[in-house]
Amino acid sequence: MPWSPLGHGFPTGTIRSTEHYAEGDRRADNPRFTEENLKRDLRIVDEVAAVATLVGATSAQVAPAWLLAQGDDVELTADS
């Protein structure tokens, strides 16, 4: 299972800018959350949200559903 498919809340779209990180927030040092990467990744977050809306689900439901659809070698565990 890919580590943390829900990205600690990232697919919810609530993280829209690096300006909101509090002092000491570890995301400020994480390459995934740099301004350049965040802008690119938010396009994906918005696409996932659009799919979720179409199927009457949440982004948190669509993300693991997509992973599970990738094949039998992907599985969800209680730790996921």
CORQUILIN-V988690 format. One record per residue. RES is the residue in one letter. SS is DSSP state (H for helix, E for strand, C for the rest). PHI is phi in whole degrees, 0 to 359 (999 if undefined). D_LAST is the distance of its C-alpha to the last C-alpha in Angstrom with 1 decimal. Layout:
res=<RES,RES>
ss=<SS,SS>
phi=<PHI,PHI>
d_last=<D_LAST,D_LAST>
This chain:
res=<M,P,W,S,P,L,G,H,G,F,P,T,G,T,I,R,S,T,E,H,Y,A,E,G,D,R,R,A,D,N,P,R,F,T,E,E,N,L,K,R,D,L,R,I,V,D,E,V,A,A,V,A,T,L,V,G,A,T,S,A,Q,V,A,P,A,W,L,L,A,Q,G,D,D,V,E,L,T,A,D,S>
ss=<C,C,C,C,C,C,H,H,H,H,H,H,C,C,C,C,C,H,H,H,C,C,C,C,C,H,H,H,H,C,H,H,H,C,H,H,H,H,H,H,H,H,H,H,H,H,H,H,H,H,H,H,H,H,H,C,C,C,H,H,H,H,H,H,H,H,H,H,C,C,C,C,C,C,C,C,C,C,C,C>
phi=<999,304,297,48,298,267,51,53,92,303,296,290,82,286,268,244,201,283,292,268,289,284,301,87,294,296,296,298,256,269,306,298,253,290,304,296,291,300,300,294,292,294,297,291,303,293,293,298,298,295,297,301,297,299,259,69,230,257,300,293,271,291,302,290,297,297,301,296,286,281,145,287,273,247,222,267,236,298,275,283>
d_last=<7.3,8.2,6.9,5.8,7.3,8.5,10.2,10.7,12.7,14.5,14.6,16.5,19.4,20.3,20.5,23.6,25.5,25.4,28.3,26.2,24.6,26.1,27.8,25.5,22.4,20.4,19.7,23.4,23.1,20.0,21.4,18.8,20.4,24.0,26.3,26.9,23.3,22.4,25.2,24.1,20.4,21.6,23.4,20.2,18.8,22.1,22.0,18.6,20.2,23.3,21.6,19.8,23.3,24.9,22.8,22.7,19.0,17.0,15.4,12.0,12.8,14.3,11.7,9.3,12.7,14.1,11.6,12.2,15.9,16.1,16.7,16.2,14.7,11.3,9.1,6.0,5.2,5.5,3.8,0.0>
